[in-house]
Every structure is written in structure tokens, then in C-alpha cells.
Amino acid sequence: MSFTWHEIFENLMHSSSTLGFQRDFDAIRRSHRNLAGYHEPGAVLDALHRESHDHDAKNRILVSLVTASQLENAGCDCALTLMLLALWPGLDAIMRRSKRRRLGHADELPSEILTRATEAIRCLDLSRVNRIAATILRNIERDIMRAHQREVSRQGQHADIDPDEVSIGVFVREPTTSPERLEAEVASIIGVDARLVLRVAVDGFSQTEVAIELGLSEAATRKRYQRATRRLRDAMQKNA
């Protein structure tokens, strides 16, 4: 039985409101000082979703939740549910972008995103990650895109891709290409705007979201993206 995206959210919210969930949460917060000041799950989510809350403090909370979710005890499912709810705005954005770009069947996307999110959280190597939420969300979306590209390649079809993304298609066909190598290859052609182009064209973020991430104005981001993709298309045409 498959669930809609809304039903998954409702089930997570319901689970987080039970007495058993509160008991598990109390056990978790007693073991993690970053959670000690929060007496109920809702308070943790409020802190994580509040824009004004200290980003380093948010990251420490997420570290504690990921750590608890990876343990084999009664509290691991509680921590996982809180992580999914904490990441829900980002997961919802991935869902919307995936549907818009037709990455798989619409009725299968909810379960696929939930499965990939669960795996990403429980398999995350905290010793190699600084920005917990951004890393998990980026990995989920990357894996969905790569799975779709493999399926399209297998069926001999063409993906429904935005025109600005066509110019970098040659770089993303190989599933084993690392993000660092991909950025280096694009940077060798267009220079410092490689990350900007990849965040929009490959990772699926809007230019407004990338502008905030890179500390640029929306107007500057739009102009730089247009110039960079034009240079990339010109370079690809010359090498064709």
C-alpha cells in the first residue's frame, strides 16, 4: 500500500504526539545535553524551524538526533521521526522539484523520498559532515536524480530537463561521478560560477535559494547564471 505525501506527514505528526513517543523522547534528551533544554518534541521542532535560531545550535541538535537514530534501542525510531519532521520543509521542496521535473512516477515519489531520507539519516557519517541538514537533503535529491537518469538510460528515453540543464548533461550521466569532480570539470570551463550552475541545474535549487546560500543578490545570481550557462553551452557546442 502506497501513501500520499500528505498522509506520510500526518502519520509522522500523529506518531510524535503519543505518550510512548514522549517517553522515548525523554530518554533521548537525558542522554544528549544538546536536547536537555527541550521538554517536548514540539519544542525541538520549533527551534529547528525558527529562522532566527542559531545555526550552530540547530546543527548540534541535529547531530544528537542523528546519533540517537543510529542506535539500536527503543529511542531510535523516535529520533528518526523527529529528524524527518525537522527536515520536512526541505523534503517537501525536493518532492515538489521532483514532481515538476518528472523524476519517476508521481505516486511512487513519496515512498521513494521517505526511504532515501531514512537511509541517509541512519547511514550518515557524522565525522565527515559539517552541515547536517544540507548534506542529507543534497544527498537525497542527488540519489533520486541519478536513479532517474539510470532508468531513463536503461529505457533509451530522454529525461524532461529544463533547457538550461541540457548543456551540462554530459557531466551527470555517470552515477559514480563525485560532486567534487563534477564541480571541478564544470569550473574548468566556466570558472567561479560552477557551483552556482550546479546547485541550480543539477541539485534542483531555485536561483533565489542559491542566492541566499552564496550571499548574492537575486539579480546578480540571475545574471551570473545566465552568463555561465551560455559559456557552458558555447563550450559544449565547440567540442561537439
C-alpha positions in Angstrom: 0.0 0.0 0.0 1.4 3.4 -1.0 0.8 6.6 0.9 0.4 10.1 -0.4 2.9 12.8 0.7 0.3 14.4 2.9 -0.5 11.1 4.6 3.1 10.5 5.4 3.4 13.8 7.1 0.1 13.2 9.0 1.4 9.8 10.2 4.7 11.3 11.4 2.9 14.1 13.2 0.5 11.6 14.8 3.4 9.4 15.9 5.1 12.4 17.5 2.1 13.2 19.7 1.7 9.9 21.5 2.6 9.2 25.1 5.0 6.5 24.1 6.8 8.9 21.8 7.2 11.4 24.7 8.6 8.7 26.9 11.2 7.8 24.2 12.0 11.5 23.7 12.6 11.9 27.5 15.1 9.1 27.4 16.9 10.6 24.4 17.1 14.1 25.9 18.5 12.7 29.1 21.4 11.1 27.1 22.1 14.2 24.9 22.9 17.5 26.5 22.0 19.4 23.3 18.4 18.2 23.8 18.3 18.6 27.6 16.6 22.1 27.5 13.7 20.9 25.4 10.9 19.2 27.4 8.8 18.0 24.4 9.3 17.1 20.8 7.4 20.1 19.5 9.9 22.5 21.2 12.8 20.8 19.3 11.0 21.2 16.0 10.1 24.8 16.8 13.8 25.6 17.4 14.9 23.8 14.2 12.3 25.5 12.1 12.7 29.0 13.5 14.7 31.2 11.2 16.2 33.3 13.9 17.6 30.3 15.9 21.4 30.0 16.0 22.5 27.8 13.1 25.3 26.1 15.1 22.8 25.3 17.8 20.5 23.8 15.2 23.3 21.7 13.9 24.2 20.4 17.4 20.6 19.3 17.9 20.6 17.5 14.5 23.8 15.8 15.5 22.2 14.4 18.6 19.1 13.3 16.7 21.1 11.5 14.0 23.3 9.9 16.7 20.2 8.6 18.6 18.5 7.4 15.3 21.6 5.2 14.5 21.5 3.4 17.8 19.7 0.0 18.2 17.4 0.9 21.1 13.9 1.9 21.8 14.5 5.6 21.1 16.0 5.2 17.6 12.6 5.4 15.9 11.6 8.5 17.9 14.8 10.2 16.9 14.3 9.2 13.2 10.8 10.6 13.2 12.0 13.9 14.7 14.7 14.1 12.0 12.2 13.5 9.3 9.9 16.2 10.7 12.9 18.6 11.2 13.8 18.1 7.5 10.3 18.2 6.2 10.4 21.7 4.6 13.5 20.6 2.7 12.0 17.2 1.9 8.8 18.9 0.7 10.8 21.1 -1.6 12.6 18.0 -3.0 9.1 16.4 -3.6 7.9 19.5 -5.5 11.0 19.7 -7.6 11.0 16.0 -8.4 7.4 16.1 -9.5 8.0 19.2 -11.6 11.0 17.5 -13.3 9.1 14.2 -13.6 11.7 12.2 -11.8 9.9 8.9 -11.7 6.2 8.1 -11.1 4.3 10.7 -9.1 2.6 8.1 -6.9 5.9 6.4 -6.1 7.9 9.5 -5.2 6.6 9.9 -1.6 7.7 6.4 -0.6 11.0 6.8 -2.5 11.8 10.1 -0.8 10.9 8.7 2.6 13.0 5.6 2.1 16.0 7.6 0.9 15.7 10.1 3.7 15.6 7.2 6.3 18.6 5.6 4.8 20.5 8.9 4.5 19.9 9.7 8.2 20.7 6.3 9.5 23.8 5.9 7.4 25.2 9.4 7.8 28.9 9.5 8.8 28.9 12.4 11.3 32.7 12.5 11.3 32.7 13.7 7.6 29.8 16.1 7.7 29.6 19.7 8.9 26.2 20.9 7.7 23.8 18.1 8.7 20.5 19.2 7.1 22.0 20.5 3.9 24.1 17.4 3.4 21.2 14.9 3.9 18.9 16.9 1.6 21.5 17.3 -1.1 22.3 13.5 -1.0 18.7 12.5 -1.2 18.0 14.7 -4.2 21.2 13.7 -5.9 20.4 10.0 -5.5 16.8 10.5 -6.8 18.2 12.2 -9.9 20.9 9.6 -10.5 18.3 6.8 -10.2 16.1 8.5 -12.7 18.9 9.0 -15.1 19.9 5.4 -14.9 16.3 4.4 -15.5 16.0 6.7 -18.5 19.2 5.4 -19.9 18.0 1.9 -19.4 14.8 2.5 -21.3 16.5 4.5 -24.0 14.4 7.6 -23.3 15.2 11.2 -22.7 14.5 13.0 -19.4 12.3 16.0 -19.3 15.0 18.6 -18.4 15.0 22.3 -18.3 16.8 23.8 -21.4 19.5 25.4 -19.1 20.3 21.9 -17.8 20.9 20.3 -21.2 24.3 21.9 -21.6 25.7 20.0 -18.5 24.0 16.7 -19.2 27.3 15.2 -20.4 28.7 15.6 -16.9 25.9 13.9 -14.9 25.4 10.7 -16.9 27.9 8.7 -14.9 26.4 7.9 -11.5 29.8 7.4 -9.9 31.0 10.9 -10.6 31.6 12.6 -7.3 30.2 16.1 -6.6 33.7 17.4 -6.2 34.9 16.0 -9.6 31.8 17.3 -11.3 32.3 20.8 -9.9 36.0 20.7 -11.0 35.1 19.7 -14.5 32.5 22.5 -14.9 34.8 25.0 -13.2 37.5 24.2 -15.8 35.1 25.6 -18.4 33.2 28.4 -16.7 35.3 29.3 -13.7 34.0 30.5 -10.3 30.3 30.2 -11.2 30.5 26.4 -11.5 28.9 25.9 -8.0 26.1 28.3 -8.8 25.3 26.5 -12.1 25.4 23.0 -10.5 23.3 24.0 -7.5 20.5 25.2 -9.9 20.8 22.8 -12.8 21.9 19.6 -11.1 20.8 19.9 -7.4 17.5 21.5 -8.5 17.5 24.5 -6.2 15.9 27.8 -7.3 18.1 30.7 -8.1 16.7 32.5 -5.1 17.7 29.7 -2.8 21.2 29.6 -4.2 21.5 33.4 -3.9 20.8 33.1 -0.2 23.3 30.3 0.1 26.1 32.1 -1.7 25.4 35.5 -0.2 24.4 37.2 -3.5 21.5 39.3 -4.6 18.9 37.7 -6.7 19.6 40.0 -9.6 23.3 39.2 -9.6 22.7 35.5 -9.3 20.3 35.5 -12.2 22.8 37.4 -14.4 25.8 35.2 -13.4 23.7 32.1 -14.0 22.7 33.2 -17.5 26.2 34.1 -18.5 27.7 30.9 -17.0 25.2 28.6 -18.8 25.7 30.5 -22.0 29.5 30.0 -21.8 28.9 26.3 -21.0 26.7 25.8 -23.9 29.1 27.5 -26.2 32.0 25.3 -25.0 29.9 22.1 -25.4 29.0 23.1 -29.0 32.6 23.7 -29.9 33.6 20.3 -28.6 30.6 18.6 -30.3 
